[in-house]
Amino acid sequence: MYIVQGELLKSSTTQFAGVITKHPLTDELNMRVVSSNPLKDIVKATNTVIEGVTELKKLFASKIKVN
């Protein structure tokens, strides 16, 4: 979620993006986004992160022999 938050903050249309953990012992997170179109920006940021992780996975696979 923090990676998505970072991508959101790179956008010029995003005024605020914050993530908080409700409690350290739970998996519940809250995200607040202030933007002209928050849902569109979240989808775009998430897709950008997914593309980056896919590239990282390819890089690891090319450098490390997987059994």
Buried (B, 14 or more C-beta within 10 A) or exposed (E): BEBBBBBBBEBEEBEEBEBEEEEEEEEEEEBEBEBEEBEEBBEBBBEBBEEEEEEEEEEEEEEEEEE
